């Protein structure tokens, strides 16, 4: 990425200011963990079984732990190291729960966690072409983020996207004990996991809705265990759950924030529900999409600001 300042109609190149130490990256990320990755900090430098995890974080949406590692060089295997970390985590679950309970305000119970959603995040100024290709599997619980610092105190932070990966990591897991062990317990959900059980009408309804949502700028689709999330700036603005005869959506606005002149959305602020926000709505036909998009757009605008 090349950045410029616009001064009196002329572009002036903004030079990159490289990180001197991995610790500099770690401090920056940990101090801004909620803004960057929408995660909660559990601890730094967590040592267990001859491993040292740079950062242990917690994902409140999936109720799972996330290990974050920082790198300044490209001389490591994201697959081998990532699965080694996940293997250690899954074999020492009680230690992670104890660390959370000692460092965080609330307390976790072992039956409240979803270990199948555990994952590893690598953060570095850059990754090699080999490392980027290594994560191009649709169900890999490992992600790569590039972080760079510039002379004008600007930070860029970008995920290395999987380029429509059709293959499963399980196709290469034979002969690799750690990959096989972790793959038996950890599940990375895809859009297909939600769509495959639906009939053609519901699938087409979802596709129409998805296409409408993706016309908004900077939207990311993230399949979760129970729903598909659509996010902007790292925050869910609408979540979609598949029903046998329709779609259930949660609109991420607080009670009183949604302008719903037709009173289609249900107030679930005092009701247990899966998605984010205080409003729930169900649709069964394409005729409902136009009005539904007016509700979704309100949430999108709110979280884009």
Secondary structure, 3 states (H helix, E strand, C coil): CCEEEEECCEEEEECECCCCCHHHHHHHHHHCHHHHHCCEEEEEEEEECCEEEEEEEEECCCCEEEEEEEECCCCCCHHHHHHHHHHHHHCCHHHHHHHHHHHCCCCCCHHHCCHHHCEEEEEECCCCHHHHHHCCCCCCCEEEEEEEEECCCCEEEEECCCCCCCCCHHHHCCCCHHHHHHHHHCCCCCHHHHHCCCCHHHHHHHHHHHHHHCCCCCEEEEECCCCEEEEECCEEEEEEEECCCCEEEEECCCCCCCCCCCCCCEECCCCCCCCCCCEEEEECCHHHHHHHHHHHHHHHHHHHC
